[in-house]
Amino acid sequence: MDIDLLHRIAGRTAATLVLRGRSGIPPEQVRLAISNGICKVNLATEIKNIFMAAVKNELAYNQDIDLRGCFPKLPAG
């Protein structure tokens, strides 16, 4: 990631800068990007991977064919 270029872009526009494709970028680079103009970081892959791992783990111990039975019950109200 070219942090210097990002800094220059952020200095020339009022547009909201978004970091897409964050997967594989080390946390320190993400922090540098934020401190140099990034306002939004997309995390879809990380969230999807965590979700899928949790579902796979639950399905390994659950014979229910209704996926709704795999998720914790939400409190009423």
Phi and psi in degrees as GROMACS dihedral restraints (atoms count N, CA, C in turn):
[ dihedral_restraints ]
;  ai    aj    ak    al  type     phi  dphi    fc
    3     4     5     6     1   -90.8    20    10
    4     5     6     7     1    90.9    20    10
    6     7     8     9     1   -64.1    20    10
    7     8     9    10     1   -39.0    20    10
    9    10    11    12     1   -61.8    20    10
   10    11    12    13     1   -44.2    20    10
   12    13    14    15     1   -63.2    20    10
   13    14    15    16     1   -43.1    20    10
   15    16    17    18     1   -58.4    20    10
   16    17    18    19     1   -45.0    20    10
   18    19    20    21     1   -59.9    20    10
   19    20    21    22     1   -42.7    20    10
   21    22    23    24     1   -66.9    20    10
   22    23    24    25     1   -41.2    20    10
   24    25    26    27     1   -62.4    20    10
   25    26    27    28     1   -47.5    20    10
   27    28    29    30     1   -59.9    20    10
   28    29    30    31     1   -32.6    20    10
   30    31    32    33     1   -74.9    20    10
   31    32    33    34     1   -13.6    20    10
   33    34    35    36     1  -110.7    20    10
   34    35    36    37     1    -1.5    20    10
   36    37    38    39     1  -141.9    20    10
   37    38    39    40     1   151.5    20    10
   39    40    41    42     1   -95.6    20    10
   40    41    42    43     1     1.8    20    10
   42    43    44    45     1   -64.7    20    10
   43    44    45    46     1   148.9    20    10
   45    46    47    48     1   -74.7    20    10
   46    47    48    49     1   123.1    20    10
   48    49    50    51     1   -95.4    20    10
   49    50    51    52     1   131.2    20    10
   51    52    53    54     1  -119.4    20    10
   52    53    54    55     1   133.9    20    10
   54    55    56    57     1   -94.1    20    10
   55    56    57    58     1   108.1    20    10
   57    58    59    60     1  -100.3    20    10
   58    59    60    61     1   152.2    20    10
   60    61    62    63     1    68.3    20    10
   61    62    63    64     1    45.6    20    10
   63    64    65    66     1   -69.1    20    10
   64    65    66    67     1   -19.6    20    10
   66    67    68    69     1   -54.5    20    10
   67    68    69    70     1   130.6    20    10
   69    70    71    72     1    87.5    20    10
   70    71    72    73     1    -8.0    20    10
   72    73    74    75     1   -85.9    20    10
   73    74    75    76     1   125.2    20    10
   75    76    77    78     1   -60.2    20    10
   76    77    78    79     1   146.7    20    10
   78    79    80    81     1   -52.8    20    10
   79    80    81    82     1   -38.1    20    10
   81    82    83    84     1   -63.5    20    10
   82    83    84    85     1   -37.6    20    10
   84    85    86    87     1   -66.1    20    10
   85    86    87    88     1   -37.9    20    10
   87    88    89    90     1   -64.1    20    10
   88    89    90    91     1   -44.0    20    10
   90    91    92    93     1   -60.5    20    10
   91    92    93    94     1   -43.0    20    10
   93    94    95    96     1   -62.4    20    10
   94    95    96    97     1   -41.1    20    10
   96    97    98    99     1   -61.9    20    10
   97    98    99   100     1   -42.8    20    10
   99   100   101   102     1   -64.3    20    10
  100   101   102   103     1   -42.2    20    10
  102   103   104   105     1   -72.7    20    10
  103   104   105   106     1    -8.8    20    10
  105   106   107   108     1  -116.8    20    10
  106   107   108   109     1    23.3    20    10
  108   109   110   111     1   123.4    20    10
  109   110   111   112     1   -15.5    20    10
  111   112   113   114     1   -68.7    20    10
  112   113   114   115     1   129.6    20    10
  114   115   116   117     1  -107.6    20    10
  115   116   117   118     1   -18.8    20    10
  117   118   119   120     1  -142.6    20    10
  118   119   120   121     1   134.6    20    10
  120   121   122   123     1  -119.7    20    10
  121   122   123   124     1   122.8    20    10
  123   124   125   126     1   -82.5    20    10
  124   125   126   127     1   131.6    20    10
  126   127   128   129     1  -122.8    20    10
  127   128   129   130     1    22.9    20    10
  129   130   131   132     1   -56.8    20    10
  130   131   132   133     1   -43.9    20    10
  132   133   134   135     1   -64.2    20    10
  133   134   135   136     1   -44.2    20    10
  135   136   137   138     1   -62.2    20    10
  136   137   138   139     1   -44.1    20    10
  138   139   140   141     1   -65.0    20    10
  139   140   141   142     1   -44.1    20    10
  141   142   143   144     1   -61.2    20    10
  142   143   144   145     1   -43.9    20    10
  144   145   146   147     1   -63.5    20    10
  145   146   147   148     1   -42.3    20    10
  147   148   149   150     1   -65.0    20    10
  148   149   150   151     1   -44.5    20    10
  150   151   152   153     1   -60.1    20    10
  151   152   153   154     1   -48.7    20    10
  153   154   155   156     1   -64.9    20    10
  154   155   156   157     1   -38.3    20    10
  156   157   158   159     1   -63.2    20    10
  157   158   159   160     1   -40.9    20    10
  159   160   161   162     1   -66.2    20    10
  160   161   162   163     1   -42.0    20    10
  162   163   164   165     1   -64.2    20    10
  163   164   165   166     1   -45.7    20    10
  165   166   167   168     1   -59.7    20    10
  166   167   168   169     1   -42.4    20    10
  168   169   170   171     1   -62.9    20    10
  169   170   171   172     1   -43.9    20    10
  171   172   173   174     1   -65.7    20    10
  172   173   174   175     1   -41.4    20    10
  174   175   176   177     1   -67.0    20    10
  175   176   177   178     1   -26.5    20    10
  177   178   179   180     1   -64.5    20    10
  178   179   180   181     1   -23.3    20    10
  180   181   182   183     1  -118.4    20    10
  181   182   183   184     1    12.2    20    10
  183   184   185   186     1  -132.3    20    10
  184   185   186   187     1   125.2    20    10
  186   187   188   189     1   -96.3    20    10
  187   188   189   190     1     2.1    20    10
  189   190   191   192     1   -63.8    20    10
  190   191   192   193     1   132.5    20    10
  192   193   194   195     1   -87.0    20    10
  193   194   195   196     1    -9.2    20    10
  195   196   197   198     1   -96.0    20    10
  196   197   198   199     1   113.0    20    10
  198   199   200   201     1   -58.2    20    10
  199   200   201   202     1   -26.0    20    10
  201   202   203   204     1   -60.2    20    10
  202   203   204   205     1   -25.3    20    10
  204   205   206   207     1   -74.8    20    10
  205   206   207   208     1   -10.8    20    10
  207   208   209   210     1   -87.3    20    10
  208   209   210   211     1   -14.4    20    10
  210   211   212   213     1  -100.3    20    10
  211   212   213   214     1   147.9    20    10
  213   214   215   216     1   -63.3    20    10
  214   215   216   217     1   148.8    20    10
  216   217   218   219     1   -73.2    20    10
  217   218   219   220     1   136.1    20    10
  219   220   221   222     1   -84.1    20    10
  220   221   222   223     1   145.4    20    10
  222   223   224   225     1   -64.1    20    10
  223   224   225   226     1   145.4    20    10
  225   226   227   228     1   -68.5    20    10
  226   227   228   229     1   147.9    20    10
